[in-house]
Amino acid sequence: MNLKIWIPAALVGVILVAFFLSVHFQPSLPLSQGFINSTLGPGSISQNSGPFVVSNGTVVVSQLNGERYTTYLFTLGVGIYQPSQVSSGIVEYFNGTNYHGWVVVLNLKNVVSSNYTQLIKGNGTITIIVHRGYSEADMFYYGKSLTAYQENLIVSALSQYLEREG
């Protein structure tokens, strides 16, 4: 075996694999495309979605399309928390036929661990809050009314996400 050939070839292979993983890596989102379509109806996940960190009171979102933008917790609908209580999270925006919304997942710190689920219903709106331990998922939905079955599916999906990722 000629090591002069195999070592550079292996090095090129490792570099290509690392590049492929960095370019095609997408974070795990709370609601998958298939879940959105089967539960809410035809829709899509916005490329503005992505993980975020909180730095100096500002939320920095790394979008799925590779760009970044800054925002604030209250703009995401979770202004009840102070920036010092949130270390990171993920935001997922979705749009569909006659509906739109977003999910914000928070990885919390300096808070008391708790477990609860809350649904706040309005006229054509619903906010679903699922809190598990030191993580919380808040879904803000605008559109056609959801059935109790759809609401239960969403609560279950968010709860499983927090238990898996949180």
Solvent accessible surface area in square Angstrom, and as a share of the most:
residue,aa,sasa,rsa
1,M,202,0.90
2,N,78,0.40
3,L,120,0.59
4,K,171,0.73
5,I,111,0.56
6,W,143,0.50
7,I,110,0.56
8,P,67,0.42
9,A,53,0.41
10,A,61,0.47
11,L,107,0.53
12,V,84,0.48
13,G,31,0.29
14,V,99,0.57
15,I,102,0.52
16,L,107,0.53
17,V,92,0.53
18,A,58,0.45
19,F,128,0.53
20,F,117,0.49
21,L,110,0.54
22,S,81,0.52
23,V,81,0.47
24,H,113,0.51
25,F,147,0.61
26,Q,108,0.48
27,P,28,0.17
28,S,50,0.33
29,L,31,0.16
30,P,9,0.06
31,L,1,0.01
32,S,64,0.41
33,Q,69,0.31
34,G,48,0.46
35,F,43,0.18
36,I,0,0.00
37,N,63,0.33
38,S,96,0.62
39,T,10,0.06
40,L,2,0.01
41,G,15,0.14
42,P,96,0.60
43,G,21,0.20
44,S,60,0.39
45,I,31,0.15
46,S,26,0.17
47,Q,92,0.41
48,N,72,0.37
49,S,0,0.00
50,G,0,0.00
51,P,48,0.30
52,F,5,0.02
53,V,79,0.46
54,V,28,0.16
55,S,53,0.34
56,N,156,0.80
57,G,27,0.26
58,T,33,0.19
59,V,0,0.00
60,V,31,0.18
61,V,0,0.00
62,S,37,0.24
63,Q,20,0.09
64,L,30,0.15
65,N,74,0.38
66,G,67,0.64
67,E,110,0.49
68,R,173,0.63
69,Y,61,0.23
70,T,88,0.51
71,T,13,0.08
72,Y,107,0.41
73,L,8,0.04
74,F,143,0.60
75,T,81,0.47
76,L,4,0.02
77,G,38,0.37
78,V,1,0.01
79,G,38,0.37
80,I,149,0.76
81,Y,29,0.11
82,Q,107,0.48
83,P,48,0.30
84,S,70,0.45
85,Q,46,0.20
86,V,2,0.01
87,S,48,0.31
88,S,31,0.20
89,G,8,0.08
90,I,9,0.05
91,V,0,0.00
92,E,0,0.00
93,Y,54,0.21
94,F,1,0.00
95,N,78,0.40
96,G,25,0.24
97,T,81,0.47
98,N,116,0.59
99,Y,9,0.03
100,H,87,0.39
101,G,4,0.04
102,W,49,0.17
103,V,0,0.00
104,V,0,0.00
105,V,7,0.04
106,L,0,0.00
107,N,52,0.27
108,L,13,0.07
109,K,91,0.39
110,N,118,0.60
111,V,34,0.20
112,V,131,0.75
113,S,51,0.33
114,S,39,0.25
115,N,108,0.56
116,Y,92,0.35
117,T,56,0.33
118,Q,86,0.38
119,L,64,0.32
120,I,88,0.45
121,K,131,0.55
122,G,46,0.44
123,N,157,0.81
124,G,29,0.28
125,T,50,0.29
126,I,9,0.04
127,T,28,0.16
128,I,0,0.00
129,I,27,0.14
130,V,0,0.00
131,H,7,0.03
132,R,55,0.20
133,G,21,0.20
134,Y,119,0.45
135,S,7,0.05
136,E,5,0.02
137,A,0,0.00
138,D,6,0.03
139,M,0,0.00
140,F,22,0.09
141,Y,3,0.01
142,Y,80,0.30
143,G,26,0.25
144,K,93,0.40
145,S,99,0.64
146,L,23,0.11
147,T,79,0.46
148,A,70,0.54
149,Y,154,0.58
150,Q,33,0.14
151,E,13,0.06
152,N,100,0.51
153,L,59,0.29
154,I,0,0.00
155,V,27,0.16
156,S,46,0.30
157,A,19,0.15
158,L,0,0.00
159,S,13,0.08
160,Q,104,0.46
161,Y,11,0.04
162,L,5,0.02
163,E,120,0.54
164,R,149,0.54
165,E,85,0.38
166,G,69,0.67
